[in-house]
Amino acid sequence: QVQFVESGGGLVQPGGSLRLSCAASGSIFSIYVMAWYRQAPGKLRELVARITPGRRTNYADSVKGRFTISRDNAKNTVYLQMNSLKPEDTAVYYCNTNIQGMDYWGQGTQVTVSS
């Protein structure tokens, strides 16, 4: 069983920054591919960024150059640094991993970008 606790969301003005954190339970975090997803009201959940155990990353086109995913295996934590935030980034952000075909999700953290 894997459990995640996300933090770091909040209200920020356009152009601002936030850093999300996702702390994972379990001793084998380092072998997981970790991802951040987001879901805006009335929209489907979408992949934002992914990081492999070897720290290879990929991003949604909409966030490339603005968001950075990273991981600290010693702390069992994955981060999402979000810069140059836009109103369209407003959503609930979730961390995720998939183990043997089963998805595990955190509870989500709200990010609101508004003036």
TORZALUM-514878 format. One record per residue: residue number from 1; residue in three letters; chain; x, y, z of N, C-alpha, C in turn. Coordinates in Angstrom, 1 decimal, m for minus. Layout:
% TORZALUM-514878
REC     i    aa   ch     n.xx     n.yy     n.zz    ca.xx    ca.yy    ca.zz     c.xx     c.yy     c.zz
REC   NUM   ALA    A        X        Y        Z        X        Y        Z        X        Y        Z
...
//
This chain:
% TORZALUM-514878
REC     i    aa   ch     n.xx     n.yy     n.zz    ca.xx    ca.yy    ca.zz     c.xx     c.yy     c.zz
REC     1   GLN    A      0.8     m1.2      0.0      0.0      0.0      0.0      0.9      1.2      0.0
REC     2   VAL    A      0.6      2.2     m0.9      1.3      3.4     m1.0      0.4      4.6     m0.7
REC     3   GLN    A      0.9      5.5      0.1      0.1      6.7      0.5      0.9      7.9      0.2
REC     4   PHE    A      0.2      8.9     m0.2      0.8     10.2     m0.5      0.1     11.3      0.3
REC     5   VAL    A      0.9     12.3      0.7      0.4     13.5      1.3      1.0     14.7      0.5
REC     6   GLU    A      0.1     15.5     m0.1      0.5     16.6     m0.9      0.4     17.9     m0.1
REC     7   SER    A      1.2     18.9     m0.4      1.1     20.2      0.3      1.7     21.2     m0.6
REC     8   GLY    A      1.4     22.5     m0.3      2.1     23.6     m1.0      1.1     24.4     m1.9
REC     9   GLY    A     m0.1     23.9     m2.0     m1.0     24.7     m2.9     m1.5     26.0     m2.2
REC    10   GLY    A     m2.2     26.8     m2.9     m2.7     28.0     m2.4     m3.1     29.0     m3.5
REC    11   LEU    A     m3.3     30.2     m3.1     m3.8     31.3     m4.0     m2.5     32.1     m4.3
REC    12   VAL    A     m2.3     32.3     m5.6     m1.2     33.1     m6.1     m1.6     34.0     m7.3
REC    13   GLN    A     m1.0     35.1     m7.4     m1.3     36.0     m8.5     m0.7     35.5     m9.8
REC    14   PRO    A     m1.2     35.9    m11.0     m0.6     35.5    m12.2      0.9     36.0    m12.3
REC    15   GLY    A      1.7     35.1    m12.8      3.1     35.4    m12.8      3.9     34.9    m11.6
REC    16   GLY    A      3.2     34.5    m10.6      3.8     34.1     m9.3      4.3     32.6     m9.4
REC    17   SER    A      4.8     32.1     m8.2      5.3     30.8     m8.1      4.8     30.1     m6.9
REC    18   LEU    A      4.7     28.7     m7.0      4.4     27.9     m5.9      5.3     26.6     m6.1
REC    19   ARG    A      5.5     25.9     m4.9      6.2     24.6     m5.0      5.3     23.6     m4.3
REC    20   LEU    A      4.9     22.6     m5.0      4.1     21.6     m4.4      5.1     20.4     m3.9
REC    21   SER    A      4.7     19.8     m2.9      5.4     18.6     m2.3      4.5     17.5     m2.2
REC    22   CYS    A      5.0     16.3     m2.4      4.2     15.0     m2.2      5.1     14.0     m1.5
REC    23   ALA    A      4.8     13.8     m0.2      5.5     12.8      0.6      4.9     11.5      0.5
REC    24   ALA    A      5.7     10.5      0.2      5.2      9.1      0.0      5.6      8.2      1.2
REC    25   SER    A      4.7      7.3      1.5      5.0      6.2      2.4      5.7      5.1      1.7
REC    26   GLY    A      6.4      4.2      2.5      7.0      3.1      1.8      8.5      3.2      1.7
REC    27   SER    A      9.2      2.1      1.7     10.6      2.1      1.6     11.2      1.9      0.2
REC    28   ILE    A     10.3      1.8     m0.8     10.8      1.5     m2.1     10.4      2.7     m3.1
REC    29   PHE    A     10.3      3.9     m2.5      9.9      5.0     m3.3     10.8      5.2     m4.4
REC    30   SER    A     12.1      5.0     m4.3     13.1      5.3     m5.3     12.9      4.5     m6.6
REC    31   ILE    A     12.1      3.5     m6.6     12.0      2.7     m7.8     10.7      3.1     m8.5
REC    32   TYR    A      9.9      4.0     m8.0      8.7      4.4     m8.6      8.9      5.5     m9.7
REC    33   VAL    A      8.1      5.4    m10.8      7.9      6.6    m11.6      6.8      7.4    m10.9
REC    34   MET    A      7.1      8.7    m10.7      6.2      9.6    m10.0      5.7     10.6    m11.0
REC    35   ALA    A      4.5     11.0    m10.8      3.9     12.0    m11.7      3.0     13.0    m10.9
REC    36   TRP    A      2.8     14.1    m11.5      1.8     15.1    m11.1      0.8     15.2    m12.1
REC    37   TYR    A     m0.5     15.2    m11.7     m1.6     15.4    m12.6     m2.4     16.6    m12.0
REC    38   ARG    A     m3.3     17.1    m12.8     m4.2     18.2    m12.3     m5.6     18.0    m13.0
REC    39   GLN    A     m6.5     18.6    m12.2     m7.9     18.5    m12.7     m8.6     19.9    m12.4
REC    40   ALA    A     m9.0     20.5    m13.5     m9.7     21.8    m13.3    m11.2     21.5    m13.3
REC    41   PRO    A    m12.0     22.4    m12.8    m13.5     22.2    m12.8    m14.0     21.9    m14.2
REC    42   GLY    A    m14.8     20.8    m14.3    m15.4     20.5    m15.6    m14.5     19.9    m16.6
REC    43   LYS    A    m13.3     19.6    m16.2    m12.3     19.1    m17.2    m11.8     17.7    m16.7
REC    44   LEU    A    m11.2     17.0    m17.6    m10.6     15.7    m17.3     m9.3     15.9    m16.6
REC    45   ARG    A     m8.9     14.9    m15.8     m7.6     15.0    m15.1     m6.5     14.8    m16.2
REC    46   GLU    A     m5.5     15.6    m16.1     m4.5     15.6    m17.2     m3.1     15.4    m16.5
REC    47   LEU    A     m2.2     14.8    m17.3     m0.8     14.7    m16.8     m0.1     16.0    m16.9
REC    48   VAL    A      0.6     16.4    m15.9      1.4     17.6    m15.9      2.9     17.3    m16.1
REC    49   ALA    A      3.4     16.4    m15.3      4.8     16.1    m15.4      5.1     14.7    m14.8
REC    50   ARG    A      6.2     14.1    m15.3      6.5     12.8    m14.8      8.0     12.7    m14.6
REC    51   ILE    A      8.5     11.9    m13.6      9.9     11.7    m13.4     10.2     10.2    m13.1
REC    52   THR    A     11.2      9.7    m13.8     11.5      8.3    m13.6     12.5      8.1    m12.4
REC    53   PRO    A     12.7      6.9    m12.0     13.7      6.7    m10.9     15.1      7.3    m11.3
REC    54   GLY    A     15.4      7.3    m12.6     16.7      7.8    m13.0     16.6      9.3    m13.3
REC    55   ARG    A     15.5      9.9    m12.9     15.3     11.4    m13.0     15.1     11.9    m14.4
REC    56   ARG    A     14.7     11.0    m15.3     14.3     11.5    m16.6     12.9     12.1    m16.5
REC    57   THR    A     12.7     13.2    m17.1     11.4     14.0    m17.0     10.7     14.2    m18.3
REC    58   ASN    A      9.4     14.3    m18.2      8.7     14.8    m19.4      7.5     15.7    m18.8
REC    59   TYR    A      7.1     16.6    m19.7      6.1     17.6    m19.3      5.0     17.7    m20.3
REC    60   ALA    A      3.8     18.2    m19.9      2.8     18.6    m20.8      3.3     19.8    m21.5
REC    61   ASP    A      2.9     20.0    m22.8      3.3     21.1    m23.6      2.9     22.4    m22.9
REC    62   SER    A      1.8     22.4    m22.2      1.2     23.7    m21.6      2.1     24.2    m20.4
REC    63   VAL    A      3.0     23.3    m19.9      3.8     23.8    m18.7      5.3     23.7    m19.0
REC    64   LYS    A      5.7     23.3    m20.2      7.1     23.2    m20.5      7.8     24.6    m20.3
REC    65   GLY    A      8.9     24.6    m19.7      9.6     25.9    m19.5      9.2     26.6    m18.3
REC    66   ARG    A      8.1     26.3    m17.7      7.5     27.0    m16.5      7.6     26.1    m15.2
REC    67   PHE    A      7.3     24.8    m15.4      7.2     23.9    m14.3      8.5     22.9    m14.3
REC    68   THR    A      8.9     22.5    m13.1     10.0     21.6    m13.0      9.6     20.5    m11.9
REC    69   ILE    A      9.7     19.3    m12.3      9.5     18.2    m11.4     10.8     17.7    m10.9
REC    70   SER    A     10.9     17.3     m9.7     12.1     16.8     m9.1     11.8     15.8     m8.0
REC    71   ARG    A     12.8     15.1     m7.5     12.5     14.1     m6.5     13.7     14.0     m5.5
REC    72   ASP    A     13.4     13.7     m4.3     14.4     13.5     m3.3     14.2     12.1     m2.7
REC    73   ASN    A     14.9     11.1     m3.1     14.6      9.8     m2.7     14.9      9.5     m1.2
REC    74   ALA    A     15.8     10.3     m0.7     16.2     10.2      0.7     15.0     10.6      1.6
REC    75   LYS    A     14.2     11.5      1.1     13.0     12.0      1.8     11.7     11.5      1.3
REC    76   ASN    A     11.8     10.5      0.4     10.5      9.9     m0.2      9.6     11.0     m0.7
REC    77   THR    A     10.1     12.0     m1.3      9.3     13.2     m1.7      9.5     13.6     m3.2
REC    78   VAL    A      8.4     14.0     m3.8      8.5     14.5     m5.2      8.0     15.9     m5.1
REC    79   TYR    A      8.6     16.8     m5.9      8.2     18.2     m5.9      7.8     18.7     m7.3
REC    80   LEU    A      7.0     19.7     m7.3      6.6     20.4     m8.6      6.8     21.9     m8.3
REC    81   GLN    A      7.9     22.4     m8.9      8.1     23.9     m8.9      7.4     24.5    m10.0
REC    82   MET    A      6.5     25.5     m9.7      5.6     26.1    m10.7      5.9     27.6    m10.8
REC    83   ASN    A      6.4     28.0    m11.9      6.8     29.4    m12.1      5.9     30.0    m13.2
REC    84   SER    A      5.9     31.3    m13.2      5.1     32.1    m14.3      3.7     31.5    m14.4
REC    85   LEU    A      3.0     31.4    m13.2      1.7     30.8    m13.2      0.7     31.6    m13.9
REC    86   LYS    A     m0.2     30.9    m14.5     m1.3     31.5    m15.3     m2.7     31.1    m14.7
REC    87   PRO    A     m3.7     31.9    m15.0     m5.0     31.5    m14.5     m5.4     30.2    m15.0
REC    88   GLU    A     m5.0     29.8    m16.1     m5.4     28.4    m16.6     m4.7     27.3    m15.9
REC    89   ASP    A     m3.7     27.6    m15.1     m3.1     26.6    m14.2     m4.0     26.2    m13.0
REC    90   THR    A     m5.0     27.0    m12.8     m5.9     26.7    m11.6     m6.5     25.3    m11.7
REC    91   ALA    A     m6.3     24.6    m10.7     m6.8     23.2    m10.7     m6.4     22.5     m9.3
REC    92   VAL    A     m6.9     21.4     m9.1     m6.5     20.5     m8.0     m5.3     19.7     m8.6
REC    93   TYR    A     m4.2     19.7     m7.9     m3.0     18.9     m8.3     m2.9     17.7     m7.5
REC    94   TYR    A     m2.6     16.6     m8.1     m2.5     15.3     m7.5     m1.1     14.6     m7.8
REC    95   CYS    A     m0.5     14.0     m6.9      0.6     13.1     m7.2      0.2     11.7     m7.4
REC    96   ASN    A      0.9     11.0     m8.1      0.5      9.7     m8.6      1.7      8.8     m8.9
REC    97   THR    A      1.4      7.5     m8.7      2.3      6.5     m9.2      1.5      5.3     m9.7
REC    98   ASN    A      2.0      4.5    m10.5      1.3      3.3    m11.0      2.2      2.1    m10.7
REC    99   ILE    A      1.7      1.2     m9.9      2.5      0.0     m9.5      1.7     m1.3    m10.0
REC   100   GLN    A      2.3     m2.0    m10.9      1.7     m3.2    m11.4      0.3     m3.0    m11.9
REC   101   GLY    A      0.1     m1.9    m12.6     m1.2     m1.6    m13.2     m2.2     m0.9    m12.3
REC   102   MET    A     m1.8     m0.7    m11.0     m2.7      0.0    m10.1     m2.3      1.4     m9.8
REC   103   ASP    A     m3.2      2.4    m10.0     m2.9      3.8     m9.7     m3.1      4.1     m8.3
REC   104   TYR    A     m2.1      4.9     m7.7     m2.2      5.4     m6.4     m2.2      6.9     m6.5
REC   105   TRP    A     m3.1      7.6     m5.7     m3.3      9.0     m5.8     m3.2      9.6     m4.4
REC   106   GLY    A     m2.7     10.9     m4.4     m2.8     11.6     m3.1     m4.2     12.3     m3.1
REC   107   GLN    A     m4.4     13.0     m2.0     m5.8     13.6     m1.8     m5.9     14.9     m2.6
REC   108   GLY    A     m4.8     15.4     m3.2     m4.9     16.6     m4.0     m4.7     17.9     m3.2
REC   109   THR    A     m4.1     18.9     m3.9     m3.9     20.2     m3.3     m4.4     21.3     m4.3
REC   110   GLN    A     m5.2     22.2     m3.8     m5.8     23.2     m4.7     m4.7     24.3     m5.0
REC   111   VAL    A     m4.6     24.6     m6.3     m3.8     25.8     m6.8     m4.8     26.7     m7.5
REC   112   THR    A     m4.8     28.0     m7.0     m5.7     29.0     m7.6     m4.8     30.1     m8.1
REC   113   VAL    A     m4.9     30.5     m9.3     m4.1     31.6     m9.9     m5.1     32.7    m10.3
REC   114   SER    A     m5.1     33.8     m9.5     m6.0     34.8     m9.7     m5.5     36.1     m9.2
REC   115   SER    A     m5.9     37.2     m9.8     m5.6     38.5     m9.3     m6.7     39.1     m8.4
//
